[in-house]
């Protein structure tokens, strides 16, 4: 497996992308480098690796085909760390990781090259320290949170991961027919009348729907990661492997054909709603017919930054995610049974006191 290890041009130490500075930083000599500088240094090296990776990809495809023919499935892949030479096993979808032995960041270039190369990436804007602060800030607002849970030690294993998503923009001609009502109420003398008029509504137009997203990885926790959206795509950059240094990254294993049906259904629902929004003067709108024709459609394979941690608390597993751009949090938190018991006791005492007071008033 071809690997890339981004090293400091000054001292040779490992380089990592620094979300706070939006630059590449060396923890040893404290040097900082702009994206353009690092890309210039590694451009030739990455180009040479890309050629080698194409041949490697063909060999892997042939090997996978042979395994399928023989009824074998191989999910793990071995790579050699360029810093210490250790052999480390990763899953087939891992595209960037950290060497378990020397802790240096390693980018598995072949995983994100050729047809698997992303179109764009949103770099981490939230450092690990700030992500932990966001989480602890959220914990302070949870009165029933188990005592002793909200501590920095819980989140030493917080990991920055780039997850793959498909983003789709579409321009289409849409047509809709529907019925709608207008209700008018008036009075004549002492009598009040209600008049209901039913209209046949026809709407058509060229509609543009942007940034409809769908996951591109089968194994990710859909609910947890969907709930840390949205991301600001105006901050997306053209993809460069250098952004992965210091973080983990996953390669897509869902193609356009795998998610197209879901995306198209969502697109149609958005388009229907856009046309229905032009009928607000009517009530009881009922869609009779809808059809559309795609004029232009653009798919973008995008990597999104998420801080994730899975922690164990009193025998239970709790997953948690933090948007690496905005800090939006989502996950399950452990509840203190003692605090709940106190609350129920207070409520019970309050109800008893009110009942007693009510009884005394009627004596």
N, C-alpha and C positions, 0 to 999 in steps of 0.2 A: 504494500500500500504506500503510495507516494505521500510524503508529508512535507509540511512547511513549518519552519520554526522561525518566527520573526524576532531578530536580534537587534539590539541597540548598535547603531553605527559607531558610537563612541567607545563603549566598553565591552560590547558583546553580550551583555545581559539580556534576558527575555523582555520583549516589548509587549505591552498590553494596552488596549484601547481604554482611555480614561474618560468616563462619562462626564465627570465634572468639568474637565478642561476641553472636552471634545478634541483631544489630541492623543497621540501615542506616547506613552510614558515608560521610562525605565526606572524601576524601583531601586537600582543600585547606584547609578551616577546622577539620578534625579533629572535626566535630560528629557525634554519634550520635543516631539516632532509632529509637524502637520501631515495630514493625510497625503497630500500631493508628494511630499518628500519621500515618504515610505513607499508609495506606489512606484515612484521613479526608481528607487533602489532595487525593488523586487520585481519590476515588470519583466525584465529579461529572464530572470530565474523562473517566474511563473509561466512564461511563454514556453520555455523548454520543458517544464514539467507537464504542461498541457498536452504536448505532443506525446510524451511518454504515457500519459494517463489514457489517451485514446486507445493506444495499443493494449494497455492494462485493462481497460473497460471491456474491450472485445474479448480478451482472454477470460475475464470474469464471467461475461455472459455465456461463453462457451462452457465454462466450468459449471455454472448454474444449470445450464441445459443438461449437462451430463448427469448432474446430481438429481435433477427431476426425472430423467430417464431411468435412473437407478433407484428412484423412490426415496432419495435422501434430501433432507432440508438442512441448510447451513445458515444459521442466523448470526453467528459470531465471526468477526474478522480480526486478524492479528496485524498490528502495525509496529514498526520499529521507531522508537523515540529518537529524533535526530540529536538530542542533547546528551542523553546518557546511554543510548543503545539498547535500552530495555525493550522487551517485547510485551505489548499490552493488548488485551482483548477488548474490542468494542462491539456494540451491536451494528447491524448492517446499515442502520439509518443515521448513525452518529457521524457528523461532519466536522466537528471541532470539540476538543476535550482538553483535559490536563493530564499529563503523565503522572501515574500513581506513585512512581518512584522518586522522580526529581521535582515534581510539581511545576514543571515548565509547561506553558501553553503550547498546544500542537494543533495545527489545522490540517485535516486530511483532505488535501486539495482535490483528489480524484472524485470525492463524493459530490462536489458542487461544480463540476466542470461539464463541458459538452451540453447535452440536453438538460442536465440537472442544474445548470448554472442559473441562479436567481436573477431576475431582472433588476431588483432593487432591494434595499435593506434600510430599516430604520434603526440607526445606532442607539445604543443605550444612552439615555440622558440622565438616568438616576443611578448613582453609585450604590454599592452594596451597603455602605454605612447609612446613606439617606433612605434606602429601601427599608432597612431595619427601623430607622426613626419613624417612617410612615406607619409601619406596622405597630410599633409600640404606642404611637399617638392614637391609632384606632382602638387599641386594646384599652386605653384609659377611659374610653367612652362606654365600655361594656361592663356594667355594674355586676353582672352575674358571672363574669369570667372567673375561672378557677384560680385560687390564690397561688402565687408563685409561678404562674405560667408565663406571664409577660416579662421575660428577661432576655437580654441580648444573647445569653448562652444558648438559648433555645434555637437561635438562628445562625449559628456559626457555619452550618451546612447550607445556608442560602446560596443558590446557584443561579447565575445568569445564563439563560438559554434563549437562543434564537429559534423560534418555531416557524415552520413553513405554512404559508397561506396563499390561496388563489384570490386575487382581486380582479373583478370584471367590470368594465365600462361598456355600455351598450347604447347605440342609437337605433331606434326602430320606429316604423310607421304603425300606429295603433288605431284601431277602430272599435267603437263600443256603441251598442244600442241598449237602452234601458227605459224603464217607466218611472215616473216620479209624480208626486202629488203636491197640490197646493190647496191648503184649507183656509176658507174664509168664513168668519162668523159675523153675523149682522142681526139686527133686531128690527121688527116691524110691529109697531104697537106694543102689545104685551108679549109678543111671541119672539123667540130667539131661534135663528136658523143657522145651520152649519152647511156650507157648500164645499164639496170636495171635487176638485178638477184633476183629472188624470191626464198626463202628458206623455207623449212618446219622445224620448230624448236621444239624440244622435251626436256623438262626439268622435272626432278624429284629429290626429296631429302627429307631428314628429317629436318624439320624446327622447330625452337623454337621461339615462340612469347611471350613476357613477358609484364606484367603490362598494359593490356587492361582494361580500367576502365569504369564503368557505375554507375550512381547514384542508391541509394537504398532507396530513399525517394521520394514519389510522389509530395509532396507539395513544394519542394525547387525550387528556381529560377534557372532553368537549365543553361541559358546563363550566368548569373552573376557568378555562382559558377564554371562552366566549364572554364571560362576565367581566373580564378586565378590559374589554373593548370600550370605547373606540380608540384608535390611534390616529394621530395627525399625520396624514400621508404627505402633506406639504413639506415635511421634514425628512422625507425619504431620499436616499442617495442611490446613485448607480451602484450596483453590487461590486464590492471588492473584498477578497478573502481576508485582507488585513484587518477588517473590522471584527473578525471572529477571534482574533488573538486575545486570550484571557477569558474567553467565554466558551460555553458549549453551544453546539448548533446541531439541528436535526435536518436530514435530507428528506424531501418529500417522497412519499410512497403512494400517493393518490394522484392520478393523472387527470387532465381536463375531462376525459371521457367518463371518469369515475364519479365526478361531481357535477357534470353538466346538467343532468336532469333536475337536481336540487336548485342549482343556480338559475336555470331558465324559469322554473316555477316561481322562484322568489322575484325574478325580474318582472314576470307577468303580474304578480300581485302588486308590485310597486307601480307599474304602469296603470293598472286598473284604478288604483287609489288616486293617481294624478288626474285621471279623467273624471273620477267621481268628485274630486275636489272642485271641479268646475260646475257642479250641480247643487251647490249648497243652498240655493234658494228653494229647492224642492225637498220634500220629506218622503219617507217610505220608498227610497230608491231601490229598485230591483233590476239587476243586470240581466238582460236577456241574451245578449251575444257579445263576445269579445274575441278579437283576433289581432295579431300583430305580425309584422315582417321585419326581420333584422336587416338593417342597412350596413351598420358597422359594429364590430365587437372586438374589444381588446382584452386579452388575458395577461395579467402580470403575476409572476411568481415572486412572492415577497417574503422576506424574513422579518419577523416581529420580535422585539425584545421583551422578555418576561423573566422576572425573578421568581423562582419556585423553591419551595421547601416542603418536604414531607417529614413530619415529626411524630414521635410516639409519646403519648402522655397517658400514664396509668393504664397501659395495655392496649390503648386504642390508637389507630393511625389517623392523623389529620393532615390532609394536603392543603397547601395555601399558595396563592399566586399574587404577584404585584406587577402591575404594568410598568415596564422598564422605561417608559417615556413620561407617563403622567402621574404614576404613583397610585393609581386606582387599585384597591385591594379586594380580594374575594377568597373565601374559604370557610371552613368549618372550625369553630372554636369550642374548647371544652367548657362545660357549664359547671359551676360550683353547686353541688347538691345542698351544702350547708347554707349558702346564701338564699337559695330557693326556699328552704325550710323556714328560714327566718322571715322571709317575705310572707309566706303563707300563715305563719304564726301571727304576724302583725295584722294581717287582714282578718284572721279569725277573731283576734282580740277586739279589733275595731268594730266588726259586725256584732259581736256579743255586747259591747258597750253601747252601741246605738240601739240594739234591741232592748237592753235594760233601761236605757234612758227613755225610750218610747213607752215602755210599760209603766214607768213611774209617772209620766205625764198624764196618763189616763186613770191614775188612782184617785 
